[in-house]
Amino acid sequence: MEFILFFIVGIVGNIVGTLVGGGGLISLPTMLLMGLPVHSAIGANKVSNTVSSLSGFLVIFKGKEISGKEALAVIGFCLGGGAIGGLIASFLSGEVLTIIAILLLSFAFITSFMNKGNFDGTEPLRLNKKIGPALLGIGIYDGMFGPGSSTLALYLYASQKIAYIRAVGLARIGVFASCFGASITYISTGKIIWPITIALMLGAVVGAQLGVRLARKLKSEHIKPLLRLVTVLLIVQIVVDYLK
């Protein structure tokens, strides 16, 4: 029964996570409610997201909507960030990680009203003084805590006038890289509970495939309102958990 529950959580969480980020809004609280230690719950998310995000990215990459050069650039920054974040997380308390998450998501929500990017652009990913450090920072955050990292990435790509389906693909490969880096740390420190992680991972792969296909049907003008809604829900959930 527990295996089936985490399988379903993996599906739903990755559909949401692929479309607008915030899949951790579903999966992480469920695991914590089931009594998993916080670092084991985060570790399970990292391992399952490593596999599912790669499977979602490959669907978009095969459609030639993202170049190999763009993908490698994102991997470079997010892989390093994820490894650094996972290492930092092993030394920080849950309370500190929660405060960092609230601050970053609040910042993303506020700045989303300041830029005019709306996922209807045609620009390629260009590495510059803003994109590089931002991708590294998102990778570190994803390695440390995770919920909302895809949401933060989508805000970033919208600000660069990158089309939605391409932004989803870039966000997916970024999640793969940062989660891969973080997973190595969580596995090596013995934080992973494998039966639960495998159930979550199998569901996550199914959810990622469904999410990519649904992403092609969303209209660009609907994305930012959905992003903001998910961001607010993430902030509320994290604040409530922190106060508890």
Residue, then its C-alpha position, 0 to 999 in steps of 0.5 A: m500500500e505504501f509503495i502504491l501511494f508513493f508511486i501515485v505521489g511521484i506521478v502527480g508531483n512530476i506532472v505539476g513539476t514539469l508544467v510549472g515547477g513546485g512538484g515538491l509541494i506534493s511529494l515532500p509534505t507527503m513523505l514527511l507526513m508518512g514519518l520520513p526524516v527530512h533529509s531522507a525525504i529530500g534525498a528520495n526526491k533528488v534521486s527520483n527527479t534525477v531519472s524523471s527529469l532526464s526522461g522528460f528532457l529527452v522527449i523535448f530534445k528529440g524534437k530538436e527544440i533544444s540544442g546540445k550546446e544549450a543543454l550542456a551549458v545548463i548541465g555544467f552550472c546546475l551539476g556543480g550547484g547541486a553537488i555544492g547544495g547537497l553538501i551544504a544541506s548535510f550541515l544545515s538544520g531543516e529550519v535554516l533550509t526552510i528560511i532560505a526557501i521562503l526568501l528565494l521563492s518570495f523574491a521570485f514571486i515579486t520579481s515576476f511582476m517586474n519583467k515582461g517575459n511571458f514565454d512567447g519569445t524566440e530567443p536562444l539561451r545565452l550565457n551572460k553575467k546574469i544567467g550563469p550565476a543564476l543557474l548556479g544558484i538554482g542548482i545550489y538551492d535544488g541540492m539544498f532543499g528543492p521545492g520550487s527550483s523548477t519554478l525559479a528556473l522557469y521565471l529565469y527563462a521567461s525573463q530571457k524571452i525563451a519559449y515555454i516548451r524550450a524553457v520546460g526542457l531547459a528546466r528539466i535538464g537543469v533539475f537532472a543535473s542538480c539532482f544528480g549532483a545532490s543524489i551522489t551526496y545523499i547516497s554517499t551519506g546514507k540518507i536514502i531509504w531505497p524501497i520508498t525512493i524506487a516507488l517514487m522514482l517509477g511514478a515520477v518517470v510516468g508523471a514526467q512523460l505526461g507533463v511534457r505532453l501536457a506542456r505542449k497544450l498550454k497557452s503562453e498567456h496562462i503560464k505566468p498566472l499558474l507559476r505565481l499560483v504555485t509559488v504562493l502555494l509553495i510559500v504558504q506550505i513552507v511557512v506552515d511547515y516551519l511554524k509547526 
